[in-house]
Amino acid sequence: MVQLLLDNGANINAQCGQYDNALQAASCGGHESVVQLLLKSWADVNAQGGVYGNALQAAFCGGHESVVQVLLKNWADVNAQGGVYGNALQAASINGHESVVQLLLKNEADVKA
């Protein structure tokens, strides 16, 4: 379905709604294949907005470590500010995702941010 929409000219970075954009929605839902497709189609990995602030924080809130890894490999900013939790490290910590916190720290998340 996503590929069909993209093939017919859908704006990959269109903003609206709770998740702000398609990448954040797919990240929050743990849809790794959709996240990969969107990134391959030039979705902005660091787009700001929505309740979670960005795709990385949306993935953490759902505890989707595989999606987090995909986003990090595509240059997601681990220290980006925004959303209800402030930043990705806070989002992962508050939601009790220890393995994700460790992954963030390994990718130079700032514990003082």
ChimeraX attribute file (.defattr): number of C-alpha atoms within 10 A of each C-alpha:
attribute: neighborCount
match mode: 1-to-1
recipient: residues
	/A:1	7
	/A:2	13
	/A:3	12
	/A:4	9
	/A:5	11
	/A:6	14
	/A:7	9
	/A:8	9
	/A:9	8
	/A:10	12
	/A:11	12
	/A:12	18
	/A:13	16
	/A:14	11
	/A:15	15
	/A:16	11
	/A:17	11
	/A:18	12
	/A:19	21
	/A:20	21
	/A:21	23
	/A:22	22
	/A:23	31
	/A:24	28
	/A:25	22
	/A:26	21
	/A:27	31
	/A:28	25
	/A:29	18
	/A:30	22
	/A:31	16
	/A:32	21
	/A:33	13
	/A:34	20
	/A:35	26
	/A:36	19
	/A:37	15
	/A:38	21
	/A:39	17
	/A:40	10
	/A:41	12
	/A:42	11
	/A:43	19
	/A:44	18
	/A:45	21
	/A:46	19
	/A:47	19
	/A:48	19
	/A:49	19
	/A:50	21
	/A:51	17
	/A:52	28
	/A:53	24
	/A:54	31
	/A:55	33
	/A:56	33
	/A:57	30
	/A:58	29
	/A:59	31
	/A:60	28
	/A:61	24
	/A:62	17
	/A:63	23
	/A:64	20
	/A:65	18
	/A:66	15
	/A:67	27
	/A:68	25
	/A:69	17
	/A:70	18
	/A:71	24
	/A:72	17
	/A:73	9
	/A:74	15
	/A:75	11
	/A:76	19
	/A:77	19
	/A:78	20
	/A:79	19
	/A:80	20
	/A:81	17
	/A:82	17
	/A:83	18
	/A:84	13
	/A:85	19
	/A:86	16
	/A:87	23
	/A:88	31
	/A:89	27
	/A:90	18
	/A:91	25
	/A:92	25
	/A:93	17
	/A:94	14
	/A:95	14
	/A:96	14
	/A:97	18
	/A:98	13
	/A:99	13
	/A:100	23
	/A:101	22
	/A:102	14
	/A:103	16
	/A:104	21
	/A:105	14
	/A:106	9
	/A:107	13
	/A:108	11
	/A:109	19
	/A:110	13
	/A:111	10
	/A:112	6
	/A:113	11
